Amino acid sequence: MKHIILLLLLTSSFFCFSQDVLTFKSTSRVFNSDNVKLTSTEVRDLFATNPEALKLYNVGMTKKTIGNILLYGGISTVVIKHISALNRTNDGPNFESYSNVLYFVGAGAALIAIPIKIGFSKKIKRAVSLMNQELKNPKTGFNIESTSFISNSNGVGFSITF
C-alpha cells in the first residue's frame, strides 16, 4: 500500500501540468481538447485567471450580440415594412402614399451590423490564443509564505508554509 501511495505522489506532478488546449471555431464556439463545446460561463470561468483574455472575450461577445441585434432587427424592419406596404396597396382604390423611412433605417442597421459582426471573431480568437499561451506555459514557481524555527519536546526543526 505504501508503494502505491508513493507512486501516486511521485506521478501527481505530471497530472498538474496536463492542461486543456482550447480551440476556436466560427460563430464564437470554443472547444476544449476533447472537442466538447464550452458554454460562455465556462469560458469566462476559465479565462478568469487572465484578465486580458477575459476582457477580449467579453468585448467579442458584446460585439456579437450588438451585431446580431442590428442585423436581425434591420432585416425584420425591412420585411415588416414591406409586408405592411403590400397590404396597404391591396386594399383597393383608396391608395395612400406612405413613407420609405423605415426601409432606409432597416437597411442602414443591417449594413452597420456587417463590420461589427466581422470584428467579433477576431477578438475571441485573440482571447483564445492568449489563453492557450498561458496554458501551454504554466507558472511553475511556488511561493513560500513563511518559514519558522520550531522546537518542542521531540526535537527542533524548520517549518515552511507555501
N, C-alpha and C positions, 0 to 999 in steps of 0.2 A: 504494500500500500504506500509506503514511503517513497518507493521508486516512481510510482505513478504520479504522486503529488510533485515530486522533484522535476520530473519530465514536463508536467503541465506548467510549472512555474518557469522553467527554462524556455519553453516554446511560446509562452504567452506574449512575449515581446514581438514575435513575428505577427501575431494577430492584431496587435495595436496599430501597426502601420499598413494594414491592408485596407485602404480607404477606397470608397467608390469613386469612379470617374464618371462625370456627368456628360451627357451628350445633348445637343440642342437640335431639334428638328423644326421644320417650319410651323407656323401658327403657334408659336410660343410654347411648344411642348418640350419639357425637359425630362430626360430618361436617365436612370442610373445605369450601372454597368450590367445589370441583369435585364435591361430593356423593359423596365417597369416604369410606367408614366408616373411622375411625381405631381401631386396637386400643388397649387400655388402656395398653400400654407406650409407644406412640407419643404418646398424650395426656400421659402422665406426663413423657416427654422434652420435649414442647412446653411443658408447664407448669413445667418446672424453673427457668425464669427468674423466675417469680412464685411465691414460697413460699406466699403466702396462698391463691392459686388452687389450688396443688398440695395444700395441706392440706385445703381444702374438697372437692376431688375425691376424695382418699383417704378422708375421712370419709364421703362419699356412697357410695363403692363398698363400704366396710365395712358401712354400714347396709344396703345392698342384699344383701350376702352373708348377714348375720345374719338379715335378714327372710326371705330365701329358705329358709334352713335351718329357721327356726322354722315358716314356713308349710307347706312340703312335709313336714317332719318331723311336725308336728301332724296334718296330713291323713292321712299314711300310718299314723300311730299309731292313729287312729280307725278307718281302714279295716281294718288288720290285726287290731285287737281285735274288730271286728265280724265279720270272717270267721272268726276262731277261736271266737267265741261261737256263730255259726251251726253250725259243725262240731261243737261240743260238744252242742248240742241235738238234732242229727240222729243222734246215736249210739244213741238208743233210750231205754229206761225208766230207765237209770242217770243221771238228771239230777243234776248237781251245781250248787250255787249258785256264782257267780263274782263277782268284784269289778268295779265300774264305775269304778275309779280311773283307768284308762288312757283312758277316754272323756273324763273331765274334764281330764286332763293334755294330751291331744291337742287338745281344743277350746280350752283356755287358751293353748297355744302358738300355735295358728292365730290366735286373737284378738289376742294380743300382737304378732304379726307385721304386722298391718294398719297400725297407726300408724307402725311402723318403716319399712315399705315406702313409705308415703305421703311420708315426710320425706326419703328419699334423693334423689329427683329435684330437690327444691328446692336441695339442696347442690350438686349437679352443675351445675344451671342457673346458679346464682350463680357458680360457678368459671368456667364458660364465658363469662359476661358480663364478669367481671373480666379474663379473658384477651383478650377482644375489645377491651375498652377499651385495654389495653396495646398490642395490635397496631395499632389504629387511630391511636394517638397515640405513635409511637415516640420514643425519646430521640434527638434529632438532634445533640446536642453531642458533641464529641470531647475526648479527654483528652490533653494534651501531657505526656509523661513526663519529657523532659529537653531542654534546649537547651544548646548548647556553641559556643564560638568555635573555628574550625579554621583553621590556616594550614599550607601546605605549599609546595613549590617552584612549584606552579601558581598560587598566589594565596591569598587569605584568604576566609573565609565563615562562615556560621552553619549549624549542624546542629540540626535539630529532630526529635525522636523522639516519635511518637504512635501 
